[in-house]
Amino acid sequence: MKILVTGAKGMLGQDLCPILEDEGIDVIETNRNNLDITQYENVVSVLTELKPDYVIHCAAYTNVNGAEEEKNTAFLVNETGTENIAKAANN
Ligand SMILES: NC(=O)c1ccc[n+]([C@@H]2O[C@H](COP(=O)([O-])OP(=O)(O)OC[C@H]3O[C@@H](n4cnc5c(N)ncnc54)[C@H](OP(=O)(O)O)[C@@H]3O)[C@@H](O)[C@H]2O)c1
């Protein structure tokens, strides 16, 4: 089984990936540099190329205070980015 993890360098991703690997799962660790979830074409291209069985979506904008000042960025990552992952995974 092949699982693609977004935000693999984040707190959750760093905890999760080794656990999946210990289970013998083929883990594709992605981060902002090789999979920017805010870019739909990038998301589609990566998922189409790598063909994971599942996607575990750990990428997020998590700076709670920063989100007050960077509302657009928080929305772009957490809403649009998540929508991009869901849509592309459903293709
Ligand atoms: N940690 C917890 O205890 C906990 C508990 C419950 C739920 N959660 C949820 O789990 C999720 C992840 O939390 P976390 O604590 O792991 O947060 P985190 O440490 O801030 O990690 C989030 C990751 O998302 C990446 N990211 C941000 N924008 C991106 C983009 N446009 N494209 C691709 N990657 C992007 C970040 O990369 P950069 O560093 O480059 O920005 C970072 O590596 C959140 O939804 C959070 O609410 C976490």
The ligand as an SDF file (V2000), in Angstrom:
LIG
                    3D

 48 52  0  0  0  0  0  0  0  0999 V2000
    0.0940   18.9440   16.3590 N   0  0  0  0  0  0  0  0  0  0  0  0
   -0.9860   18.5650   17.0100 C   0  0  0  0  0  0  0  0  0  0  0  0
   -0.9530   18.2360   18.2300 O   0  0  0  0  0  0  0  0  0  0  0  0
   -2.3320   18.4770   16.3220 C   0  0  0  0  0  0  0  0  0  0  0  0
   -3.4320   17.9990   17.0290 C   0  0  0  0  0  0  0  0  0  0  0  0
   -4.6600   17.9030   16.4040 C   0  0  0  0  0  0  0  0  0  0  0  0
   -4.8140   18.2980   15.0910 C   0  0  0  0  0  0  0  0  0  0  0  0
   -3.7380   18.7800   14.4200 N   0  0  0  0  0  0  0  0  0  0  0  0
   -3.9540   19.2030   13.0280 C   0  0  0  0  0  0  0  0  0  0  0  0
   -3.0190   18.5540   12.1870 O   0  0  0  0  0  0  0  0  0  0  0  0
   -2.6840   19.4390   11.1180 C   0  0  0  0  0  0  0  0  0  0  0  0
   -1.1560   19.6440   11.1050 C   0  0  0  0  0  0  0  0  0  0  0  0
   -0.7590   20.1880   12.3540 O   0  0  0  0  0  0  0  0  0  0  0  0
    0.7810   20.3140   12.7450 P   0  0  0  0  0  0  0  0  0  0  0  0
    0.8260   20.5190   14.1990 O   0  0  0  0  0  0  0  0  0  0  0  0
    1.5410   19.1830   12.1340 O   0  0  0  0  0  0  0  0  0  0  0  0
    1.1480   21.6970   12.0370 O   0  0  0  0  0  0  0  0  0  0  0  0
    2.5920   22.2080   11.5470 P   0  0  0  0  0  0  0  0  0  0  0  0
    3.6630   21.6590   12.3970 O   0  0  0  0  0  0  0  0  0  0  0  0
    2.4520   23.6990   11.4100 O   0  0  0  0  0  0  0  0  0  0  0  0
    2.7390   21.5500   10.1180 O   0  0  0  0  0  0  0  0  0  0  0  0
    1.9750   21.9630    9.0360 C   0  0  0  0  0  0  0  0  0  0  0  0
    2.7710   21.6760    7.7940 C   0  0  0  0  0  0  0  0  0  0  0  0
    2.0040   22.1170    6.6700 O   0  0  0  0  0  0  0  0  0  0  0  0
    2.9260   22.6750    5.7460 C   0  0  0  0  0  0  0  0  0  0  0  0
    2.3020   23.6000    4.8110 N   0  0  0  0  0  0  0  0  0  0  0  0
    1.8200   24.8540    5.0310 C   0  0  0  0  0  0  0  0  0  0  0  0
    1.3810   25.4010    3.9010 N   0  0  0  0  0  0  0  0  0  0  0  0
    1.5690   24.4770    2.9270 C   0  0  0  0  0  0  0  0  0  0  0  0
    1.3230   24.4520    1.5420 C   0  0  0  0  0  0  0  0  0  0  0  0
    0.7930   25.5020    0.9010 N   0  0  0  0  0  0  0  0  0  0  0  0
    1.6260   23.3370    0.8510 N   0  0  0  0  0  0  0  0  0  0  0  0
    2.1760   22.2730    1.4610 C   0  0  0  0  0  0  0  0  0  0  0  0
    2.4620   22.2260    2.7770 N   0  0  0  0  0  0  0  0  0  0  0  0
    2.1610   23.3310    3.5040 C   0  0  0  0  0  0  0  0  0  0  0  0
    3.9180   23.4140    6.6130 C   0  0  0  0  0  0  0  0  0  0  0  0
    5.0810   23.6990    5.8860 O   0  0  0  0  0  0  0  0  0  0  0  0
    5.9520   24.9970    6.2370 P   0  0  0  0  0  0  0  0  0  0  0  0
    6.6180   24.6830    7.5420 O   0  0  0  0  0  0  0  0  0  0  0  0
    6.8890   25.1090    5.0630 O   0  0  0  0  0  0  0  0  0  0  0  0
    4.9780   26.1460    6.3400 O   0  0  0  0  0  0  0  0  0  0  0  0
    4.1180   22.4150    7.7340 C   0  0  0  0  0  0  0  0  0  0  0  0
    5.1490   21.4980    7.4250 O   0  0  0  0  0  0  0  0  0  0  0  0
   -3.4590   20.7360   11.3540 C   0  0  0  0  0  0  0  0  0  0  0  0
   -4.6650   20.6920   10.6130 O   0  0  0  0  0  0  0  0  0  0  0  0
   -3.7400   20.6840   12.8280 C   0  0  0  0  0  0  0  0  0  0  0  0
   -4.8940   21.4420   13.1770 O   0  0  0  0  0  0  0  0  0  0  0  0
   -2.5060   18.8690   14.9940 C   0  0  0  0  0  0  0  0  0  0  0  0
  1  2  1  0
  2  3  2  0
  2  4  1  0
  4  5  1  0
  4 48  2  0
  5  6  2  0
  6  7  1  0
  7  8  2  0
  8  9  1  0
  8 48  1  0
  9 10  1  0
  9 46  1  0
 10 11  1  0
 11 12  1  0
 11 44  1  0
 12 13  1  0
 13 14  1  0
 14 15  2  0
 14 16  1  0
 14 17  1  0
 17 18  1  0
 18 19  2  0
 18 20  1  0
 18 21  1  0
 21 22  1  0
 22 23  1  0
 23 24  1  0
 23 42  1  0
 24 25  1  0
 25 26  1  0
 25 36  1  0
 26 27  1  0
 26 35  1  0
 27 28  2  0
 28 29  1  0
 29 30  1  0
 29 35  2  0
 30 31  1  0
 30 32  2  0
 32 33  1  0
 33 34  2  0
 34 35  1  0
 36 37  1  0
 36 42  1  0
 37 38  1  0
 38 39  2  0
 38 40  1  0
 38 41  1  0
 42 43  1  0
 44 45  1  0
 44 46  1  0
 46 47  1  0
M  CHG  2   8   1  16  -1
M  END
$$$$
